[in-house]
Amino acid sequence: MADIILYDYIRSTAAYRVRLALNVKNIPYRSLSINLLEGEQGGAAYKERNPQALVPMLSIDGNELTQSLAIIDYLDSHTPAPAMLPKDPVKRAKVLAQAMGIISEIHPINNLRVWQYLKDPFGHSQDDVVQWMHHWMNLGYQALEKTAPDQGIFGGDTPNLVDICLTAQMYNAERFGLPMDDFPKLSRIHKELGALPAFVAAYPDNVIFE
């Protein structure tokens, strides 16, 4: 297998999802840091390869893939087991709906470039930004809590796409102090996932960058 390189950032929720998928599938890769706070994603060389100027980007099989869900979909074709999504069309649609509730409805509104824009040019304080994040995370988590399993993780025996998306988003919840008292099932699932070696290795503080 050719060298696989993940263009990554330690606090990127989207990059975290891809690290988790690679680890769960036991695909070896190297992480190269693109520092979002320092604007490295907007550098000419990186932007030429990734016009969206975002992370993650995965260099694999001679291709440079972007957008975490698209990358994970490719990895599911590249290394089918363990699968991130069920084969049954109805079950697949339900898992995608849960995952998209996180990826599309919560994460983008918590994104670094969104809350930086709230501060400048709109002049909101950090307290305003945190309140904004808490509002949207609460709404998304309320819906997800209702569909969460009473026992085990979303994927059953093996983490699936929802588990990966939840873990990455829970990092944001913890980082910005979201109270989780109303989400006992999500909290339990997050704790169970956090003990798995693949998840420990992907945790931002444990990532080794080259």
N, C-alpha and C positions, 0 to 999 in steps of 0.2 A: 504494500500500500504506500502510495506517495505521501510525502510529508503534508500533514493537515495543519493549517495555521488559522487560528481564531483571532481576529482583530477585535479587541476586547477593552472594556473599561471596568474597573473594580466595582463601581456602584451602578452600572447600567443594568436595569431590570431585564431588558431584552437580551443582553449578552449573557446574563445569569441563566436565563432559560436555555440558551444553547449550550452553555457549559454543562448544565444538568443533563440535557439529552445526550450529549457526547459521553458523559460519565456513565449514565444508566446503560447505554449501549456498549460501554467499554471500548470506545473508539479513541485511540491515542491521538493527541493533538498538542500543539504549542500555542500558548497565549501571548500575543503581542499587545502591549498597552497603547491605546489611543486616548490620550488624556483630554476628556471633554471639557473640564474646567479651564484648561489652558488653550482650548480651541484647536487642538491638533487635528480634529476631524474636518476642519475647514481648510487645512493645508492643501496646496495645489496637487501634490503627488497623490495623496489619499483621495481627494475629491475627484481626481481624474478617473480613479478606479471605482469609486462609489459616489456617483453624482448627488445622492441624497445627503452625503456627509454625515452619516450616522454609524453607530455600532449596533449590533455586530456585523461583521463581514467574515465569511468563512471561505478560505481558499482550499479547495478540495477537488481532486480529479481534474485539474487543469481549469477549473471554473472558480469564479469569485461570486459567491451567493450572498444576498442581503435579505433583511427582514427575518426576524426570528422564526415566525411560523412557517415561512417558505423554506428556511434552512432545515427546520425540524422535519418538515414533510419530505425533503430530499433525503435526510438521514434515515427516515423510516423506509424509504425505497432502497437506499444504499445498504443498510443493515437492518433487516426487517424485525429481528428479535432483540430485545423485547419491544413489542409494538407500542407506539404512543397513542394509537387510535384503534378501536375495534374494527373488524371487517364488516360486521353486520351494518347495513346502511342506517337503520334507525338508531342503533346504539352509537354509531359513529357521529351521527348528527347531534345527538344529545351531549356527547362528550365535547364536540366542537363548540356547541352553544355555551356550555359551562366555561370552557377555556376562553372563548371570545368575549364572554362577559368580563373577564379579567383583562385580556389583551386590548380590547377595543373600548370598553366602557370605563375602566378604572385607570389603567396605566397611562394612556396618553394624556389624561388631564393632570396626572401627577408628574409628568415628564419634566426634566431639568429645563429644557428650553421654554416650556409653557410657564413654569413658575418664575423663571428669570424675566419673562416678558411681563408678568404681573407686577414685578418690582420696577422694571424699567422697560417701557416708558410710563406705565400706569401708576407707579409710585406707591404700590402697596408694601406694607411692612412684612417682615418674616412671620410675625404672628398671623397676619392676614393669609399668607401663603399656606401656613400649616392648617388653619381653619378650613381653607379651600380644599386641601388634600383630604382632611378628615371627612368632610362632607361627602365627597365622591367615593372614597373608600368605604364609608359606612353604607351608602346606597348599594354598591356592588356586593359587599359582603352579606348584607341582609338577604339578597336573593340567593347567593351561593350557599349560605348556611342552610336554607330550606331544602336544597337538593343534595346536601352532603350526606354521606353514609353515616349510620349510627355507630358502626364499628369499622375498623380498618381504614384504608386510604381510598381515594377515588378510584384508583386502578385495580383494586382488589389485592392480588398477590404481588403485583409489580407496579411501580409508579407509571402513571400515564400522563398525557398532555396536561390535564387539569392539575395534577399534583405538581408538575413542573412550574406551571404558571402561578399557582397559589404560592409556592415557596418563594419565588422571586418577588412577588408582590408583598408577601408578608415581611420581607426584609425592609421594604419601604414603610410598612405599617409600624414596625418596631423602631426604625430609625427616626420617625417623626411622631412617635409616642401616641399612636392610636389606641384607645382603650378597647380591649377585646372581650370584655365581660359578656357582651351580647352574642358572641360567636364561639360557643364552647366546642362545637364539632370541628370548626375550622382550626381552632387552637390545638385541639387534640391531634388532628391530622398533621398539622405543621410540626408538632413535637415528634410524632412518630417518624415522619420523613427526615427530620433533622438528625436522627440517629443513624441513618443509612450511610455507609461509606461514600457512595457516589455523591450524596448531598453534602456531606462534610467537606469533601474535596472541592466542591464547587462554591462553597460559602466564600463571600468576598474576602474576608480576612485570611483565608487559607490559599488563595490563588497565587501561583508562582508565575510571574511574568518574565519574559526574556527581553 
